Amino acid sequence: MEDVFWYMMAITVPAFTVILFTTITRNRYVAIFLTFIVFAISMYRGFYNTEWVIYLDALSIVIGYIFVEVFNLDSKDDI
């Protein structure tokens, strides 16, 4: 049951992180770079228990990028 928690977090948290960083910085590329830094540090520290969690994180970052593209969250007109 604990594995399901890790998989659910791996598919949602990176996408939300990309969206959050995009709304803060108003730049999608900076947001993706910051997200990669956060998750690279957590991989280095050993917080991942399987390789599937890493694959799902990568997929979730792509999903977050697509979400930012579709809804234009990086446009400066929203302010």
Contacts in CASP RR format, 6 or more apart in sequence:
PFRMAT RR
TARGET T0000
AUTHOR 0000-0000-0000
METHOD contacts of the structure
MODEL  1
MEDVFWYMMAITVPAFTVILFTTITRNRYVAIFLTFIVFAISMYRGFYNT
EWVIYLDALSIVIGYIFVEVFNLDSKDDI
3 49 0 8 1.000
3 50 0 8 1.000
6 49 0 8 1.000
6 50 0 8 1.000
6 53 0 8 1.000
7 52 0 8 1.000
7 53 0 8 1.000
7 56 0 8 1.000
10 52 0 8 1.000
10 53 0 8 1.000
10 54 0 8 1.000
10 56 0 8 1.000
10 57 0 8 1.000
10 60 0 8 1.000
11 56 0 8 1.000
11 59 0 8 1.000
11 60 0 8 1.000
11 63 0 8 1.000
12 60 0 8 1.000
13 57 0 8 1.000
13 60 0 8 1.000
14 35 0 8 1.000
14 39 0 8 1.000
14 57 0 8 1.000
14 58 0 8 1.000
14 60 0 8 1.000
14 61 0 8 1.000
14 64 0 8 1.000
15 60 0 8 1.000
15 61 0 8 1.000
15 63 0 8 1.000
15 64 0 8 1.000
15 67 0 8 1.000
16 64 0 8 1.000
17 34 0 8 1.000
17 35 0 8 1.000
17 38 0 8 1.000
18 28 0 8 1.000
18 31 0 8 1.000
18 32 0 8 1.000
18 35 0 8 1.000
18 61 0 8 1.000
18 64 0 8 1.000
18 65 0 8 1.000
18 67 0 8 1.000
18 68 0 8 1.000
19 31 0 8 1.000
19 64 0 8 1.000
19 67 0 8 1.000
19 68 0 8 1.000
19 73 0 8 1.000
20 31 0 8 1.000
21 30 0 8 1.000
21 31 0 8 1.000
21 32 0 8 1.000
21 34 0 8 1.000
21 35 0 8 1.000
22 28 0 8 1.000
22 31 0 8 1.000
22 68 0 8 1.000
22 73 0 8 1.000
22 74 0 8 1.000
23 73 0 8 1.000
24 31 0 8 1.000
25 31 0 8 1.000
25 34 0 8 1.000
26 74 0 8 1.000
26 75 0 8 1.000
26 76 0 8 1.000
27 74 0 8 1.000
28 65 0 8 1.000
28 68 0 8 1.000
28 69 0 8 1.000
28 73 0 8 1.000
28 74 0 8 1.000
31 68 0 8 1.000
31 74 0 8 1.000
32 61 0 8 1.000
32 65 0 8 1.000
35 61 0 8 1.000
36 61 0 8 1.000
39 57 0 8 1.000
39 61 0 8 1.000
42 48 0 8 1.000
43 54 0 8 1.000
48 54 0 8 1.000
67 73 0 8 1.000
68 74 0 8 1.000
END
